[in-house]
């Protein structure tokens, strides 16, 4: 089993919905076109750059478990008491971004680069969740079993 753990100091965001529009082709036919918005592409590029220094140097090809701590900034408008409660873990973020959208965003950035396909993710590690922090960012932990260790190729 291989293990890596690192922190990415970027304010977390969720995966935005795909954009769609209807276009008319040269022949006059109407077709639906789906694309990723420029803001989402920029956020993915920024996250990819920040994660590059932690990359294991090869594409993970076996079963993989991921832990994602989404550390969100504490709202500046909160009272000192409420901020202390947030830091100590007595208050959890129940607002946006949604945890599933943040996880999707991170996995989409890692897909094809860290691991061959996100279908290799077989489980989530303890500590996955949204939390308030004085240092917002992503706390990422990855555990994987290389196919060389098991002799089994991921299907």
N, C-alpha and C positions, 0 to 999 in steps of 0.2 A: 504494500500500500504506500502510496506517495501522498504527501501533505504539503499544502502551502496556505499561508494566511497573510493577509495584507490589508492596509487601509488606503482608501482613495479619498482625498480631501476635496470632494466636489459636492455641492448641495444636491441631494438626491431628487430625482424626478421620475415620473412614470412614463411608460411607453404611450405615446400619443396614438390616437386612432388614425388608421390609414385614411388619406384623403381620396376623394373620388370626384370625377367629373365626366360629363358626356361630351364626346367629340364627334365631329362629322368627318369621315374619311374623304379622300379625293373622289371616290366613287359615289359618295352621297350617303353611305350607310352610317348609322349612328352606333357608336361603340362606347362602352364604359371603360374609363381609364382609372387605374388605382395607382397611387404614388405616396411616398413618404414626404411629409412637409420639410422645408429647408431647416426650420428650427430643430426638428427632431434629428435630422441628419447631423447638424452641428453639435448637438448634445452627445450623440453617439460617437462622433469623431473625438470630442474632448475627453470622454470617458475612455475610449480606446487608447488615446495618447497617455493618459494617466496610469493605465493598467500595464502599459508596454514594459516597464522596468521590472515587473513582477512575473512576467511570462516564463514558463518553465523551459522554453527553447524548442519545444516540439508540440505537435498536436496530440492531446490526450485521446487515446483510442479505446479505453475500457469503461466499465461502469464507474459513474462519478456521483459523488454526493456534494452538495453545495450548501453553505451557510451564508446568509446575507443579513447583516445587521444594517438597517436603514436608520442612520443617525440624523435626525432632523433638528434644525435650529429652534431654539426656544423663542417664542414670540416676544419681541421687545416690549410690547404693551402690557405684559403680565406683571403682577406684583412680585416683590422680592420673595414672599412666602411661596407663591405658586411656582416661581422659577426653581426654588429649592426643592419643592415636591417633584417637579419634572426631572431635575438632575438625579434625585435619589430614587427614581423609578416608581414613585407613587402615582404619577400621572403619565398616561401613555397617549401618543398622538392618535386620534381617531378621525383626523381630517385627511385631506389629500396630501400627497399622492397615495393611492391605494397600493397596498403591499404587492398584490399580484401584478399590477402594472409596472412597478419598480423592478420586480423580479424578471418580468418579461423583457424590460429594457436592458438589464444587465446581461441576461442570457442571449439576447439578440446580438449584443455587442461582442460577446465571447464566441458565438456560434461560428464554426468554420475556422476559427483562429486559435482558441484555447482547446476546444474539443471539436471532433468531426461534425457532430450534430447534437442539438440539445435533447434529442431523444435518449442520449446516453445518461442523462440525469435520472438517477434511480431513487433519489431521496433528498430530503432537506435535513440539514444538521440542526442540533439544538442551538438556540440563540438566534434563529432566524426570526425577524420581526422588526417592528418600527419602535424607535426609542427617541427621546429627546437627548440632546447633547450640546455641550459648549463648543464641540468641534464636529460640525456636521460633515457627513460623508458616507461612504460605503465601507463596512467592515466585511471583508469577503474571506471565506474559508473554503478550500476545495480539497477533497480527499478522493483519490482515484486509484483504481487497480489497473495497471497496464496489462494489455493482452499478453505480453511476454511473460508476465507472472502467472497468468491463468492458463495460457495456451488456447484460450477461447477468443475468437474474433467477435467483436460487437456486431450484432445484426440489426 
